[in-house]
Amino acid sequence: MRLLPPKPFYYEGGKKAVLLLHSFTSNPNDMKKLGRYLQQNQYSCYAPTLSGHGLPAEELLNYGPADWWQDALDGYQLLQDKGFERIAVVGLSLGGVLALKAAQELQINGVITLSVPMDKEAAVLKERIFYYARRYKQLEGKEEQQIESEMTELDHLPFDSLVDFEQLINRTRDNLASVVSPVCVMYGEMDDPSYKTSAEKIFQSVTSDQKTIKGFAHSKHLMTLGKDMNEINQDILSFLNELKW
């Protein structure tokens, strides 16, 4: 059974725009509840599907940071084409890395990062790919014997894009001092401890006059759908409302 890849979404809500960027091996569905919440509070939101995401792992590996950055740029341009002059960016994990890169290179009104890595080796990213691949094959309804065979084949594919991803994280981290837009940093206290360390690194390194950091006691990595979701949505809205649009 071929799974249909999740589609991007655009929610028209008001004259202020927010670009929503999802995490690695995930898709825009993780941002839908936040998007609807912001729409109900007079924000227009767009969430692109980062290239290769929602597809089998074998196809995802054909894409990398250059493609994902272009997706972010295209999303930013889409909002500009709709007439929005000021744009904030919310990014989860990989999406948060791209959000920080956007703040380094574009005119961004504000940045909100959730569960963002500032130190991640390609080998760890490969583990994530394998987890994603197995889960995807299970959802396709494949037999376990076929899954094991395909997983063995997957291990022999080139993983160059993951090395590129690691380098993207490193470059973004090394250039954090160039971020002057308002920044809101969030992390889950039930996530791997490295994400708290990364959150503190982001908070300390950006040179924004307006910046906040907060951990959420009941959140794991996927913060936009976790137990703290309502509080997180409210905090994101409060931060956006405080921006100078």
Residue pairs with C-beta under 8 A, 6 or more apart in sequence:
1 140
1 141
2 140
3 54
3 136
3 139
3 140
5 27
5 49
5 53
5 54
5 55
6 27
6 28
6 29
6 49
6 53
6 54
7 28
7 49
8 28
8 46
8 47
8 48
8 49
8 75
9 28
9 31
9 32
9 35
9 45
9 46
9 47
10 44
10 45
10 46
10 47
10 78
11 35
11 36
11 38
11 39
11 44
11 45
11 46
12 39
12 44
13 38
13 39
13 40
13 41
13 42
13 43
13 44
13 45
14 42
14 43
14 44
15 42
15 44
15 84
16 42
16 43
16 44
16 84
16 86
16 88
16 240
16 245
17 43
17 44
17 45
17 46
17 79
17 82
17 84
17 86
17 87
17 88
18 38
18 43
18 44
18 45
18 46
18 87
18 88
18 89
18 90
18 240
19 45
19 46
19 47
19 72
19 75
19 76
19 79
19 87
19 88
19 89
19 90
19 99
19 102
20 28
20 31
20 34
20 35
20 45
20 46
20 47
20 89
20 90
20 91
20 95
21 31
21 47
21 48
21 50
21 72
21 75
21 89
21 90
21 91
21 92
21 94
21 95
21 96
21 98
21 99
22 28
22 30
22 31
22 47
22 49
22 50
22 53
22 92
22 94
22 95
23 30
23 92
23 93
23 94
23 95
23 115
23 221
23 222
24 53
24 93
24 94
24 125
24 128
24 165
25 53
25 57
25 60
25 128
25 129
25 131
25 132
26 53
26 92
26 93
26 222
27 49
27 53
27 54
28 47
28 48
28 49
30 92
30 222
30 224
30 225
31 45
31 47
31 90
31 92
31 224
32 47
33 224
33 225
33 229
33 233
34 45
34 90
34 224
34 232
34 233
34 236
35 45
35 47
37 233
37 237
38 45
38 233
38 236
38 237
38 240
39 45
41 237
43 240
44 79
44 82
44 84
46 75
46 78
46 79
47 75
48 71
48 72
48 74
48 75
48 78
49 71
50 63
50 67
50 68
50 71
50 94
50 95
51 63
51 67
51 68
51 70
51 71
52 59
52 60
52 61
52 62
52 63
52 67
53 60
56 133
56 136
56 137
57 129
57 130
57 132
57 133
57 136
57 154
58 133
58 154
58 157
60 129
60 132
61 129
61 157
61 158
61 159
61 161
61 162
62 161
63 161
64 160
64 161
64 164
64 165
65 161
65 164
65 165
65 167
65 168
66 164
68 94
68 98
69 98
69 101
69 168
72 89
72 98
72 99
72 101
72 102
73 106
76 87
76 89
76 102
76 106
79 87
80 87
86 107
86 109
86 245
87 107
87 108
87 109
88 108
88 109
88 110
88 111
88 112
88 240
88 243
89 98
89 99
89 102
89 103
89 108
89 110
89 111
89 112
90 99
90 111
90 112
90 114
90 236
91 97
91 98
91 99
91 100
91 111
91 112
91 113
91 114
91 116
92 114
92 115
92 116
92 222
92 223
92 224
93 114
93 115
93 116
93 117
93 221
94 165
96 113
96 114
96 115
96 116
97 116
97 117
97 168
97 169
97 172
99 108
99 111
99 112
99 113
100 111
100 113
100 116
100 172
100 176
100 179
100 202
101 168
101 172
102 108
102 111
103 111
103 179
103 180
103 181
103 183
103 206
104 172
104 175
104 176
104 178
104 179
108 181
109 181
109 182
109 243
109 244
109 245
110 181
110 182
110 183
110 184
110 239
110 240
110 243
111 179
111 181
111 182
111 183
111 184
112 183
112 184
112 186
112 236
112 239
112 240
113 183
113 184
113 185
113 186
113 199
113 202
114 186
114 187
114 223
114 224
114 232
115 186
115 187
115 188
115 191
115 195
115 221
115 222
115 223
116 185
116 187
116 195
116 198
116 199
116 202
117 169
117 194
117 195
117 198
118 169
118 172
118 173
118 197
118 198
118 201
118 202
119 169
119 173
119 194
119 197
119 198
120 165
120 166
120 169
120 194
121 166
122 159
122 162
122 163
122 165
122 166
125 162
125 165
125 166
126 159
126 162
129 154
129 159
129 162
130 151
130 154
130 155
133 150
133 151
133 154
134 147
134 151
137 146
137 147
137 150
137 151
138 147
142 150
173 201
173 205
176 201
176 202
176 205
176 206
177 205
177 206
177 207
178 207
179 205
179 206
179 207
179 208
180 206
180 207
180 208
180 209
181 208
182 208
182 209
182 210
182 211
182 239
182 242
182 243
183 202
183 203
183 206
183 208
183 210
183 211
183 212
184 211
184 212
184 213
184 214
184 235
184 236
184 239
185 199
185 202
185 203
185 211
185 212
185 213
185 214
186 199
186 213
186 214
186 215
186 216
186 223
186 232
186 235
187 195
187 196
187 198
187 199
187 213
187 214
187 215
187 216
187 219
187 223
188 195
188 215
188 216
188 218
188 219
188 220
188 221
188 223
188 226
188 228
189 196
189 215
189 216
189 217
189 218
189 219
190 217
190 218
190 219
190 220
191 219
191 220
191 221
192 221
195 221
196 215
199 213
199 215
200 213
202 213
203 211
203 212
203 213
210 242
212 239
214 235
216 223
216 226
216 228
216 231
216 232
217 228
218 226
218 227
218 228
219 226
219 227
219 228
219 232
220 226
223 229
223 232
224 232
226 232
